[in-house]
């Protein structure tokens, strides 16, 4: 699965330039039985299969390197993955991601091997491979030099806790839908003020939950009050 995603685009170029060293390890290579069994039935009689602890511990211990290397288990019970966590991981020299599967992973992996757990959302996918790909892609963008225009990363959605402001390109008028005039004003201060206002407006409309974790400036609070008053008038 991983080569099909990482063989092109930003990740592939980062690997080629030596900015990112990405390695995928097959748990079956760390088994000791002739059937290379990585899973077994859960105790207690439940349905499904659970990853055995032996191959997971053996794999991580073989590739981890220094003891301080973080080991993240991709799990629905994990810490919600967001831009702040992506930036945190990007500062690490190396990390290990364990891709959960089936009905889960033996709890001893979570308790005694993983240093943290990560969830990409409150839903279930077929395995931890897809979440791991999401984590790698998001983290890589915060590694210096991986994205050509690093300023664009700093201005993306969630970079400062808000959704991104609206973006427009040619044509200026499409089927009567026109681009806001302020973007053609040449006044960078006005443009930045408009963008900030629109980012606040979009976040308030679509993701008001994000404000609970933000420290807003007095100017931002004034803008939010104006936005609130305008919406009530309509």
C-alpha positions as CSV (number, residue, x, y, z in Angstrom):
1,X,0.0,0.0,0.0
2,X,2.7,2.5,0.9
3,X,4.7,2.6,-2.3
4,X,1.5,3.4,-4.3
5,X,1.1,6.5,-2.2
6,X,4.7,7.6,-1.5
7,X,6.3,6.9,-4.9
8,X,5.3,10.3,-6.3
9,X,4.7,13.9,-5.3
10,X,6.0,15.8,-2.3
11,X,7.0,12.7,-0.3
12,X,8.9,11.1,-3.1
13,X,10.9,14.3,-3.8
14,X,11.7,14.7,-0.1
15,X,13.0,11.1,0.1
16,X,15.1,11.7,-3.1
17,X,16.6,14.8,-1.6
18,X,17.4,13.2,1.7
19,X,15.0,15.3,3.7
20,X,12.9,12.4,4.7
21,X,13.9,8.8,5.4
22,X,10.8,6.6,5.2
23,X,11.0,2.9,5.9
24,X,8.2,0.3,6.0
25,X,8.6,-2.9,7.9
26,X,6.5,-6.1,7.6
27,X,5.5,-7.6,10.9
28,X,5.7,-11.1,9.4
29,X,9.5,-10.6,9.1
30,X,9.6,-10.6,12.9
31,X,7.7,-13.8,13.6
32,X,9.4,-17.0,14.7
33,X,6.8,-19.7,13.6
34,X,6.7,-21.3,10.2
35,X,3.3,-19.8,9.4
36,X,4.6,-16.2,10.2
37,X,1.5,-15.7,12.4
38,X,1.0,-12.1,13.5
39,X,-2.5,-12.3,14.9
40,X,-4.6,-14.6,17.0
41,X,-8.1,-14.9,18.5
42,X,-8.9,-12.6,21.5
43,X,-9.2,-14.1,25.0
44,X,-12.8,-14.0,26.2
45,X,-14.4,-15.4,23.0
46,X,-15.0,-12.2,21.0
47,X,-15.1,-12.2,17.2
48,X,-12.2,-11.2,15.0
49,X,-8.5,-11.3,15.4
50,X,-5.9,-9.3,17.5
51,X,-2.3,-8.5,16.7
52,X,0.0,-10.7,18.9
53,X,2.5,-8.8,21.1
54,X,5.6,-10.8,20.1
55,X,6.1,-9.6,16.5
56,X,5.1,-6.0,17.3
57,X,7.6,-5.8,20.2
58,X,10.3,-7.6,18.1
59,X,9.8,-5.3,15.1
60,X,9.8,-2.0,17.1
61,X,12.9,-3.1,19.2
62,X,14.7,-4.0,16.0
63,X,14.1,-0.6,14.2
64,X,13.6,1.9,17.0
65,X,17.1,3.0,17.6
66,X,17.7,5.3,20.7
67,X,15.3,4.6,23.6
68,X,14.0,8.2,23.4
69,X,12.5,7.6,19.9
70,X,8.7,8.0,20.2
71,X,6.6,5.1,19.3
72,X,3.1,6.0,18.1
73,X,0.3,3.4,17.9
74,X,-2.4,4.3,15.3
75,X,-5.5,3.6,17.3
76,X,-9.2,4.9,17.6
77,X,-8.4,5.4,21.3
78,X,-5.5,7.7,20.5
79,X,-4.8,11.4,20.8
80,X,-6.6,13.3,18.0
81,X,-4.2,14.1,15.2
82,X,-4.0,17.8,14.4
83,X,-1.6,20.3,13.0
84,X,0.0,21.0,16.4
85,X,0.8,17.3,16.8
86,X,2.1,17.1,13.2
87,X,4.5,20.0,14.0
88,X,5.5,18.3,17.3
89,X,6.4,15.0,15.4
90,X,8.3,16.9,12.7
91,X,10.7,18.1,15.3
92,X,11.7,14.6,16.2
93,X,14.8,13.0,14.5
94,X,12.9,9.7,14.1
95,X,9.6,8.2,15.1
96,X,8.0,4.8,14.8
97,X,4.4,4.3,13.7
98,X,2.6,1.0,14.5
99,X,-0.3,0.3,12.2
100,X,-3.1,-1.4,14.1
101,X,-5.4,-3.9,12.3
102,X,-8.2,-6.4,12.7
103,X,-9.9,-6.0,16.1
104,X,-6.9,-4.2,17.5
105,X,-3.5,-4.8,19.0
106,X,-2.7,-6.7,22.2
107,X,-3.1,-4.1,25.0
108,X,0.5,-4.8,26.2
109,X,1.7,-3.0,23.1
110,X,-0.2,0.1,24.1
111,X,0.8,-0.1,27.8
112,X,4.4,-1.1,27.6
113,X,5.7,-0.4,24.1
114,X,4.0,2.6,22.6
115,X,4.8,6.0,24.1
116,X,1.6,7.5,22.7
117,X,-1.4,6.7,20.5
118,X,-2.8,8.7,17.6
119,X,-6.3,8.7,16.1
120,X,-7.1,10.6,12.9
121,X,-10.8,10.8,13.7
122,X,-13.8,9.2,15.3
123,X,-14.5,6.6,12.7
124,X,-13.1,3.2,11.8
125,X,-11.0,2.2,8.8
126,X,-9.7,-1.2,7.8
127,X,-6.3,-0.7,9.3
128,X,-3.7,1.7,10.5
129,X,-1.9,2.0,7.2
130,X,-4.1,4.8,5.9
131,X,-3.9,6.8,9.1
132,X,-0.1,6.3,9.0
133,X,0.0,7.7,5.5
134,X,-2.0,10.7,6.6
135,X,0.4,11.3,9.6
136,X,3.5,11.0,7.3
137,X,2.1,13.4,4.7
138,X,1.1,16.0,7.3
139,X,4.3,15.8,9.3
140,X,6.5,15.9,6.2
141,X,5.1,19.3,5.2
142,X,6.6,20.8,8.4
143,X,10.1,19.5,7.7
144,X,12.2,22.4,6.4
145,X,12.6,22.3,2.6
146,X,10.0,19.6,1.9
147,X,7.5,22.1,0.6
148,X,8.9,24.5,-1.9
149,X,7.1,27.5,-0.7
150,X,7.4,27.2,3.1
151,X,5.3,30.3,3.6
152,X,2.3,28.5,2.2
153,X,2.5,25.9,5.0
154,X,2.5,28.7,7.7
155,X,-0.7,30.1,6.1
156,X,-2.7,26.9,5.6
157,X,-5.7,25.9,7.6
158,X,-5.1,25.1,11.2
159,X,-1.5,26.6,11.1
160,X,-2.8,29.3,13.6
161,X,-5.8,27.3,14.8
162,X,-8.2,28.8,12.2
163,X,-9.5,27.6,8.9
164,X,-7.8,29.1,5.9
165,X,-9.2,32.3,4.3
166,X,-11.0,32.0,0.9
167,X,-8.7,31.6,-2.1
168,X,-9.5,32.9,-5.7
169,X,-7.8,32.7,-9.1
170,X,-8.6,33.5,-12.7
171,X,-11.0,34.2,-14.2
172,X,-12.0,37.3,-12.3
173,X,-15.7,36.8,-13.2
174,X,-17.0,33.3,-13.6
175,X,-20.7,33.0,-14.5
176,X,-21.4,36.2,-12.7
177,X,-19.5,35.1,-9.6
178,X,-16.9,37.7,-9.0
179,X,-13.7,37.8,-7.0
180,X,-13.8,40.3,-4.0
181,X,-12.5,43.7,-5.1
182,X,-10.2,44.1,-2.1
183,X,-7.9,41.4,-3.6
184,X,-7.1,43.8,-6.6
185,X,-6.6,46.9,-4.4
186,X,-2.8,46.5,-4.1
187,X,-3.2,47.5,-0.5
188,X,-1.5,44.6,1.4
189,X,-2.7,45.8,4.8
190,X,-6.3,45.8,3.6
191,X,-5.9,42.4,2.0
192,X,-4.4,40.9,5.2
193,X,-7.2,42.4,7.3
194,X,-9.8,41.0,4.8
195,X,-8.2,37.5,5.0
196,X,-8.1,37.5,8.7
197,X,-11.7,38.5,8.9
198,X,-12.7,35.8,6.4
199,X,-10.7,33.2,8.3
200,X,-12.5,34.0,11.5
201,X,-15.8,34.1,9.7
202,X,-15.3,30.7,8.0
203,X,-14.1,29.1,11.3
204,X,-17.1,30.5,13.2
205,X,-19.5,29.2,10.6
206,X,-18.0,25.8,9.9
207,X,-15.8,24.9,12.9
208,X,-16.8,26.9,16.0
209,X,-15.3,24.2,18.2
210,X,-11.8,25.4,17.2
211,X,-12.2,28.6,19.1
212,X,-12.2,26.8,22.5
213,X,-8.4,26.2,22.1
214,X,-7.4,29.6,20.7
215,X,-6.0,32.6,22.4
216,X,-7.5,35.5,20.3
217,X,-6.2,39.0,20.2
218,X,-8.5,41.9,21.1
219,X,-8.6,42.8,17.4
220,X,-9.8,39.3,16.6
221,X,-12.5,39.5,19.3
222,X,-13.7,42.8,17.8
223,X,-13.9,41.2,14.4
224,X,-15.9,38.3,15.8
225,X,-18.3,40.6,17.5
226,X,-18.8,42.5,14.1
227,X,-19.4,39.1,12.3
228,X,-21.9,38.0,15.0
229,X,-23.8,41.3,14.7
230,X,-23.9,41.2,10.9
231,X,-25.2,37.6,10.9
232,X,-27.9,38.5,13.4
233,X,-29.0,41.5,11.3
234,X,-29.4,39.1,8.3
